[in-house]
Amino acid sequence: MSSDQTNRTGAESQAESEAEPQGTAEPATPAAESTVRPAQPPSVLPPFATKPVAAVAAVFAAVQAAFSGRYGFHRDELYFIAAGDHLSWGYVDQPPLTPLLARGSTELFGDSPTGLRVVALLAAVAAVFVVALTARELGGAPRAQVLAALCAAVSGYVLASGHMVSTSTFDLLCWLVVTWLALRLLRTGDGRWWPVLGVALGVGLFNKHLVAMLAAALLLAVLAVGPRRVLRNWWLLAGALIAVALTLPNILWQIDHGWPTLDVAEGIREEDGGENRAMFVPQQIVMLSPFLVPVWIAGLVALFRDPVLRWARAVAVAYPLVCLAVLATGGKSYYALPLLLVLTAAGCAPVVRWMRDGWRGGRARLVVAGLALSAVVNAVVTLPVLPADSLDVPNAVNKEQGEQVGWPELADTVAAAWRQIPADRQARAVVFAGNYGEAGALVRYGPERGLPEPYSGHMSFADWGPPPDSADGPVLLVRIDDAGGQDRFFTGCRLVGRVDNGKDVDNEEQDARVQVCEGTTAPWSVLWPDMRRGY
């Protein structure tokens, strides 16, 4: 693309636009003065492509709804449902928003995978709209906005987020909203956007503390490349106070409980940090779509080179800052993906111009083919499109597919083992699950199979125990083979069953051990501190 093509934006080509508050532009550089137009943020934006974007979102929602209940609950979803029954200002591994939303969704729409996932679907639909709004904020005309919505809708990360309730589902939306509002603030220079930004940041922190990384990266980027004028007003303080006020209950809970989320983060770093770092770059490519790489690269180049987008350059700087922070802490690669979607939105206007300039050369067909291939491949990898007994390939790419299979079968195996305990000893017996997925499955499916409430030392299940010391009878232990260290708390353990999900899906619980133990090596209250695990 030529430089004069790059310097055009949709804002110039639109006759109908909305007025926005206009901030004070920074002095133009000599390079900017030599271009056709001044290097300052536009005060007028193109109209929003409401109907086409809504059509994209509607198709996206229909596909999600069609597949939402095909397999079953994910292990994390079972945990969130259990956490929703123990509402609190915080949990070992997260703030309270996701369990609260999980409880609300099941109460409103039914205690089923489909009912639970309504709230995830709505969050992902909102994410599609916000990506389109971000393209508009960066000067993209309606065609660029629609392309941005399409890119978001076919990306693997957004498809996966819309299918399943998790903290990352709502974290994605919060990051996108915070970045969109930050762009609005930077473009207009109107400090009154700070309180709105504070609300979005506070809600994000009430879901996952990770959004603080985004806030820090954006702040450092603005300090480095500007426009710094937005930092010189009292509205910034108001926004910060709002964010702190919204997250304060969880912060106080964390302080009172010794900041357990830091222990979880340390566990992720120690156990998965090496693999996370090694796979960081490949997963940045794969988890959106390899076909979208040229789009977000175009966005990155445009933010750095287009003088008209000079005011938005901080977003381009924030992305590598977030990547460095994730790599340094050994975090998961998807932590940085929301900003990659923002760069994708920034790249849609250059791609539309490239398509228009080579329309007869097949460029449009190339883009359409890339979107179609992304949709098909990502749907197979992230949604339950295939039968559950044909998951070998999707599960190798996205292990979360397999974690939605086999939980009722696990409960069946545990129930069969429970019946082997003499009836006169069951009143003092305990069912102990090695991890939160197993415990969540037994909470959900156990009562209808005659099982008592399970206990576990994993994640926040540890806060909902221990069993009473009077429960000094047999222990029915469920654990995967890799968790053999848990046997040290029990005596006289014997294997009575193995979990079989019936679909030969290679997930974490396939072939898990079910053991009956004679009892514990000490009272539960004595053992419990050592049985707690944060990750």
Protein Blocks (a to p, Z undefined) as FASTA:
>chain_A
ZZklmmpcfklmpmbdcdddddddddddfklmmmmbdcdddfbdcdddfklmmmmmmmmm
mmmmmmmmmmmccfklmmmmmmmmmgcfbdfkbcfklmmmmmmmmmmnopafklmmmmmm
mmmmmmmmmmmmmmmmnopafklmmmmmmmmmmpmklmmmmmpccfklmmmmmmmmmmmm
mmmmmmnopaklmmmmmmmmmmmmmmomklmmmmmmmmmmmmmnopfklmmcfklmmmmm
mmmmmmmmmmmmmmmnopmmlmmmmmmmmmmmmmmmmmmmmmmmmmnomklmmmmmmmmm
mmmmmmklmmmmmmmmmmmmmmmmmmmnopafklmmmmmmmmmmmmmmmmmmmmmmmmmn
ommmmmmmmmmmmmmmmmmmmmcfbcfklmmmmmmmmmmlmmmgoklmmmmmmmmmmmmp
cfklmmmgccddfbfklmmmmmmmmmmnopacdddfehjllmmmccdfklmcccdddddf
klmmmmmmpghiacfbdcdehlopacfknopacdddfbdfbdfklmmmmmpcfZZ
